[in-house]
Amino acid sequence: MIAQGEQAPPASQTGGFDGQKAYDFTAKLVAFGPRPPASDAIHRTQDYILSEVKGFGCEVDTDDFHASTPIGDLAMKNIIAKAPGTGQGVILLLTHYDTARLDNFVGAVDGGSSTGLMLEMARDYCGGKKGPNAVWMAFLDGEEALVDWNTNNDNTYGSRELAARMAISGDLKRVRAVILADMVGPKDLKIRKDPNSTPWLNTLVWKTADRLGYTKYFVLDPTGGIEDDHQAFTRRGVAAIDIIDLADYPYWHQPTDTMDKVSPKSLAVVGHVIVETISELQQKFH
């Protein structure tokens, strides 16, 4: 049961983004249970994501790769859903769908909410929206550390693989901006500016949120620098931003990060801001 006041507004009020649908996608993902890399549950998750984005009419690219981790060589998979543009540029959206290797951790907000949001983005953009730049939605494996985030690059395996692969193919030069969504669905949403994100993109997102009346959710107080999937791109000179509610979420990496913590309204707010930011980027890079 969704609490009163947490219901998503109609999609007609949020740029066509449907917060309730994003919530429903999240619930299906979370129902697979803990989703650490190379687990049975993450394989079911991958099949689900692939089935959905193909059903939306997206062009789909998959990258099956092996990551050298502290617990051995693990098979991982990135899934990239592509909505074409009329030109050569790309606006790249990111989420991770894996969960941390913790007992009974289903990651409703951390991994689930952003992936539910990104499935709704794919439904929206592959369903007919087209601008000067293509919109690619990358569902990343292996964001979470397998043992220790701070040791031996034990983190962000999927984004580092994607950035390297796009650099080799030449696609990285086409990317105008990267928008990472991570932990975007909690009640009492508070997104803080990440100093590790590209300043002009931070400014654009916060101006967009302010224009839409969301200053309650996109707050001015900064957070400490966030280490996350966007940095695989900023390190290569690509503008990127992390939209994340980490500082204010008390259930981070706890078994209590469950669906009752997720708000369709929060998903609608973040989805609306991202949709409008994409529109701004389409105008900037037409």
N, C-alpha and C positions, 0 to 999 in steps of 0.2 A: 504494500500500500504506500503510495506517494503522499507525503505529508502536505497538508494545506499550505499554500504559499510556495511550494517547490515545483508546482506544475510548470511545464514549458508553455510560453505564450504561443499562439498560432504562428506557423511558419511564415504567414503573410506579414507578420510584424518583425520578423528576424531575417530579412533578406532571402527568404526561401529556405533557410536552414531549419530543419525540424528537430528540435531538442528532444521531443518524445521518441522519435525514431532512433536518435543517437543513444538515448537511454536504453531502448529495447535491444539495440545491437550490443551495448555494453553488458546487459544482463545475460545474453546468450554466450558471450565470451567468458564471463565469470563462471557460468554454469559448467564449463569444462574443468574447473578446479585450478589448482596451482599449475603454472605453465612455464617451468624452467626450460632452458634449451635442451633439445634432444629427448624430451619426455613424450610419452604417449599423448598427453593432454595438449602439448604444443603442436603435435602433428595434426590432431583434430582441429585445433584453432587455425592452423594454416589452411587446411581443407575448407574450413568455413569461410575464411577471408577470401580465398580464391573463388569459391562458388558465388559469393555475394558480388564481388567486383566484376566478375565475368557476366553475371546476370544484369548488372547495371549498364553493360555495354562498353566497359572500359577496355582499352588495349592493355594487356597485362604482360609484364616482364618479371620473371623470377630469377633469382640468383642463389643457387645452392652452393654453399661454400663450407670450408672446414676451418674452424678457429682453433688455434693452439692456446689452451687455457691451463690454469693451474691444476685442473682435474683431468687433463688429457685433451686429445683432439676430439672436438665436437662438431657434428654436422649442424649447420644453421641455414636458414633461408630468409632472404629478403624478398618481399613482394611489392612490385611497383605498378600501381594502377595509373594509366595515362589518359587524360582528356586532351585532345589536340587543340592547338591554337592556329591562328591564321598566319603567324610568323614563326621565326626560329627560336624565340626565347622560351624559357621555362621558369615557372614559379613552382618551387619544390616544397611540398608539405611533408612533415615527418611525424611518425609516432613509433613507439616500441610496443610490441604485443607480448613480450616475455614477462615473466615474474621472477622476483628474487628467489633463490633457493633457500626458502625458510619454511618451517613446518606449518602446514595449514594456511599458507598465505595465498589468497586468491586474487589480490591486487585489483580490487574493484575500481579504485581511483588511480592507483599507480600501475598503469599499463592498460587497464580496462577502459577507463573513461575516455582517454585520448584516442584509443583505437575505435571505440564506438563512434566518437566524433568524426574520425577520419573515414569510417565507412559511410556515414551520412554525407560527408563531403564528396566521396566518390559517386554516391547515388545522384547527388545534385549536379556535379560537373560533367560526369560521363553521360548524364541524361539529356544533355543538349546545350548547356551554357558554353559559349565559345568566345574567347577574346584574342587579342594579338599574341599573347603568350600561352603556350600549353600549361596545363596544371597537372603536375605529377604528384601522386600521393604514395609515399613510401612507407610500408609497414615493415619495421625493422626487428630483427631477432637480436638477442644477445646484448641488450643495453645494460642489464644488471650485472654486477660482479658475480663471478662464480664462487670466489673465496673472499677476496679483499680488494675493494675498489682502488685503493692507493698503492697496490703492489703489482709490478710487472704488467702495467696496462690492462689490468683485469676488469675491463668495462668497455662499453660502447663498441662491441665487435661489429655489429651490423652497420652502424653509420660509418665507421672507418672503412669497412669493406665497400660500401656504396660510394663514398667519396673517392676512394682510390680507383674503383672501376670506372666511374664517370670521368675521372681525370685521364685515364688511359684511352677511353672511347672518344674523348673530345667533348662530351656532353656537358662537362662541368663549366666550360666557357659560355655555355648557353644559359646558365642559371642566373636569373636576375636577383632572386632573393630566396632564402630558405626560412620557412616558418615551422618550428618544432612545437608540437602540443604535447605536454606531459603533465599529468595530474591536474586535469582541467574540470573535473566534475564534482568536487566536494560542495556540500552545503556551506554557507557562510564563506563564499568564494572571495579570495583576495589574491590577485595576481600582482606581484611586485616586479619592478624593473630589474633585469639581470645585467650587472656590469660587464659580463662576458659576452653579451649580445652586441651586435653592431649598433652604434649610437643612432644613426639616422633611421634605422628600422624600428628601434625602440620608440623614437619620437613619433614616427608615423602611426604605430599601433596605438600609442596612448592618445594621440590626437583623434584618431578614429573612435576609440572607446569614449572619449569625452564628447565627441559630436553625437554619438548614439545615446548619451545619457547614462553611461556605465562607470562613472567615476567611483561609485561605491565598490565596484569589483576590480577595476584596474586602478590600484591605489598608487599614490606618489612616493610613498616610502620605499626606498630601494632595499633589496636583499643583498646578502653577500654573493659573490660571484658563483654562479651555478656551473658545475661540471656536468655536461650532458651531451646528447647526440649532436647538437648544433655545432660543437667545437671542431668536429671532423671537417666542417666546411669553413668556419672562420679561419682555421689554421692554414687553409689553402686560399685565403683571400676572398672568399665568397661571403656576401652579406647574409647574416643569419640571426634569428631571434629565438629565444626559449620562452614560451608562454607556459608558466608553471606556478602552481600554488603549493610550494614546499614548506616555506617558513611557518605557515599557519595551520598546517594539517597535522593533527595530533596522532593520527593512526598510521603514519608512514612506517612501512615495513613491519606492521603488526598483523596478527591474525584477524583483528577487528576491522581491517580495511575491506569491508564487505558492502554489498549493494545498498544497504540501508543508509550508507554514508553518501551515496551519489544522488545528485539533484538534476532532474531534467532541465530545470530553469538555468542552472549554472552552465550546462552543456549548450543551451540555447544562446546564452550571453556570449560565451567564448566563440561559438560557431558564427554568430552574427558579426562579431568583431573581425574574425578571420576572413569571412566572405567579403566584408566591406574593405578590408585591407587589401585583399586580392584585387578588388575593383580599382583601388587607388594605384596599386602597382601596375595594373594593366594600362592605366592612363599614363603613368610615369614612363613606362617602357614600351609604348605602342610603336 
